[in-house]
Amino acid sequence: MSSENGSGDGGAEGPPPEQLALIRESVRGADVPRAKPRTWRGAALAKDRPVARVLVDKGVLHLDRYFDYAVPEELDADAQPGVRVRVRFGAGRHRVRDGRREGGGLIDGFLIERRAESDYSGPLAALAQVVSPEPVLGEELLGLARAVADRYAGSLADVLQLAVPPRSARAEKRTSPEPLPAPPAPEAATWARYEHGPAFLDALASGGSPRAVWNALPGPEWSEEIARAVAATLASGRGALVVVPDGRTAARVDAALTELLGKGRHALLTADAGPEKRYAQWLAVRRGSVRAVVGTRAAMFAPVQDLGLVAIWDDGDDSHSEQHAPQPHARDVLLLRASLDKCAFLVGSWSCTVEAAQLVESGWARPLTAGRDQVRRTAPLVRTVGDTDLARDEAARAARLPSLAWQAVREGLKTGPVLVQVPRRGYVPRLACAQCRAPARCAHCAGPLQAQDAGALRCEWCGREEHSWHCPECGGFRLRAQVVGARRTAEELGRAFPTVPVRTSGREHVLDTVPDAPALVVSTPGAEPVAEGGYAAALLLDGWAMLGRPDLRSGEDALRRWIGAAALVRPQGERGTVVVVAEPTLRPVQALVRWDPVGFAVRELAERAELGFPPVSRMAAVSGTPEAVAEFLAAVESPPDAEVLGPVPLPPTLPGRPRRPGAPPPGEQWERALIRVPPGSGAALAAALKTAQAARMARGSAEPVRVRVDPPDIG
């Protein structure tokens, strides 16, 4: 420490003022220029490729492009493609000093490439900082992110926020382990139960790229079968990626992979691991130390090297749909990866979505199913209770639970736990014919009808009123909407069996497993715990609460949730029984009784093709205030074959209630319009929506408009 008086702490003497002045003057007159921190004013530039092309992390559509920056010589070694950088953004043309553009705020970004010259004719600002020399954005991941952004009318920066996890300096400092040698090809084991199961594994192990839609047999073997598909891919010297809907499912696949391959051959990417551990695992995958990944939705972008297989389990689960912009679906992202990387693709589930059925119908993928005899041996016995049975049943009228269900519970509790599935809150039934239960749909666009306060019917899609509705199936004129109290039904079960423990699973408290002992397990759909040895019986209650949702996918989703619960029940040969309280003549119920989700999906696909519904067509939802939606629709240069449905009012968000993604802010009235195009025009529609939204943002429009391509909920 020194001062102009030449004294400091401890009595030490410093240099005289004349010497300090001489030092300052010498520094000013030196030949080597000093660089101002973060602006690099006067600093020499890199001799080789002095221009860096940077993607700034702005996330707005009108800035969805690359910007050129000068590379100071001091940053030359670290400023390599794929690293994180910081740049100054927003300076005007007049902020130029010593040939360098200055000003603006510091913002993060990714260095995309180094170039010898810039396309920009004016002075360039310099890179402010290389945040880390770790290359986290490779060419394959960049190409995938661009493809996802184009498909969903979003920005590349938004996609990269989903694809590249936040940085952890401590994780980057740790070295990743050395990659292990390829394991031997696994045996077919339970894959032999499927007609083409062993051939699928052989194709993976030999370096092939088969594409399959897998209808898994009920039971707990599915996780082991996924692990064997991953092991077969690793045996060929390639990588594998598995995406599952939640952490519980990921833990089961993780345990199966560890048991089959041992530790160190795969990475588990879930939010439960924490930011640092998850980033360390992600880096191990990026560096090639680990060739297999299992994880939840965000793992769909995992940078697996030499990718040989992408797989997704239960693609109909809502968790696979990302809620952050541009809201991609994991299944579609993996389909893009399979096409870009020319690797194998596997979509598996106990049920079958319409999108999966379309992959088979188009010939892009092959079915991977078991024979009917094998299905009968592994599936439980399914029995139904409809309205006619309930009307004749004294027990059902008194306790709102049919005698058949009472009997199934009593018999099941003698040998093990009994599962009771009840719909979660929030299911709002739609209108249906009171006689045959066919959904009430609009005669113009086939959208769902809803009842207004005045009693008139109006379409939720196109907004047209329907004054003379009649059922096209039976000719009936009466409508009904049925709501059943699921909580009361579960309470009745607990009072009826006072000596049996009752466990609940759902909401914030989700059970993973339950012991193989008599117990009543009440669960909401998707939160069913796995019973050791399987459930002795299952009750699927309040079927109309699930089938009556005002959504195009209500039947498909109800069947998927029913089969997901029934698959946890013991086989019919071990007296496993499932009782579903729903009208037995309905198509989803019949598909459950026959255990034929593929047939249901194929028929549903044919009907949607006839009516022009997704996935045969492509749709986009535009929501906002009425004025903003009208302005946006007028500005969109849609393809000539596009059709606009609506706009119609959206349900308001009540004060104090949680706001759902895409819902209007509390107190605001929003509308939503649907834009539908036939196959082949989806890319043109996405480009038109992105152009119109970018123009609005560039003008600084005050009224927000939300655009979502391929919305999962269209009514």
HELIX and SHEET records of a PDB file:
HELIX    1   1 ASP A    9  GLY A   11  5                                   3    
HELIX    2   2 PRO A   17  ARG A   28  1                                  12    
HELIX    3   3 LEU A   61  LEU A   63  5                                   3    
HELIX    4   4 GLU A   73  LEU A   75  5                                   3    
HELIX    5   5 GLU A  139  ARG A  151  1                                  13    
HELIX    6   6 LEU A  156  ALA A  163  1                                   8    
HELIX    7   7 ALA A  169  LYS A  173  1                                   5    
HELIX    8   8 ALA A  189  ARG A  193  5                                   5    
HELIX    9   9 GLY A  197  ALA A  205  1                                   9    
HELIX   10  10 TRP A  222  ALA A  235  1                                  14    
HELIX   11  11 GLY A  247  LEU A  261  1                                  15    
HELIX   12  12 ALA A  271  ALA A  273  5                                   3    
HELIX   13  13 PRO A  275  ARG A  286  1                                  12    
HELIX   14  14 ARG A  297  PHE A  301  5                                   5    
HELIX   15  15 ASP A  318  HIS A  320  5                                   3    
HELIX   16  16 ALA A  330  ASP A  341  1                                  12    
HELIX   17  17 VAL A  354  GLU A  361  1                                   8    
HELIX   18  18 ARG A  372  THR A  378  1                                   7    
HELIX   19  19 ASP A  387  ARG A  392  1                                   6    
HELIX   20  20 GLU A  394  ALA A  399  1                                   6    
HELIX   21  21 SER A  403  LEU A  413  1                                  11    
HELIX   22  22 ALA A  486  ALA A  496  1                                  11    
HELIX   23  23 GLY A  543  LEU A  547  1                                   5    
HELIX   24  24 SER A  554  ALA A  566  1                                  13    
HELIX   25  25 GLN A  572  GLU A  574  5                                   3    
HELIX   26  26 ARG A  587  ARG A  594  1                                   8    
HELIX   27  27 PRO A  597  LEU A  611  1                                  15    
HELIX   28  28 PRO A  626  ALA A  635  1                                  10    
HELIX   29  29 GLY A  682  ARG A  699  1                                  18    
SHEET    1   A 5 PHE A  67  ALA A  70  0                                        
SHEET    2   A 5 VAL A  51  VAL A  56 -1                                        
SHEET    3   A 5 GLY A 105  ARG A 115 -1                                        
SHEET    4   A 5 ARG A  84  PHE A  89 -1                                        
SHEET    5   A 5 GLN A 129  SER A 132 -1                                        
SHEET    1   B 2 VAL A  96  ARG A  97  0                                        
SHEET    2   B 2 ARG A 100  ARG A 101 -1                                        
SHEET    1   C 7 HIS A 266  LEU A 269  0                                        
SHEET    2   C 7 ALA A 292  GLY A 295  1                                        
SHEET    3   C 7 GLY A 239  VAL A 243  1                                        
SHEET    4   C 7 LEU A 307  TRP A 313  1                                        
SHEET    5   C 7 ALA A 344  SER A 349  1                                        
SHEET    6   C 7 ARG A 211  ASN A 215  1                                        
SHEET    7   C 7 ARG A 366  LEU A 368  1                                        
SHEET    1   D 6 LEU A 381  VAL A 385  0                                        
SHEET    2   D 6 THR A 577  VAL A 581  1                                        
SHEET    3   D 6 ALA A 537  LEU A 540  1                                        
SHEET    4   D 6 VAL A 418  GLN A 421  1                                        
SHEET    5   D 6 LEU A 520  SER A 523  1                                        
SHEET    6   D 6 VAL A 502  SER A 505  1                                        
SHEET    1   E 2 ALA A 432  CYS A 433  0                                        
SHEET    2   E 2 LEU A 479  ARG A 480 -1                                        
SHEET    1   F 3 LEU A 449  ALA A 451  0                                        
SHEET    2   F 3 LEU A 457  CYS A 459 -1                                        
SHEET    3   F 3 GLU A 465  GLU A 466 -1                                        
SHEET    1   G 2 THR A 513  VAL A 514  0                                        
SHEET    2   G 2 VAL A 530  ALA A 531  1                                        
SHEET    1   H 4 GLU A 643  PRO A 649  0                                        
SHEET    2   H 4 GLU A 671  VAL A 677 -1                                        
SHEET    3   H 4 ARG A 618  GLY A 624 -1                                        
SHEET    4   H 4 VAL A 705  VAL A 709 -1                                        
END                                                                             
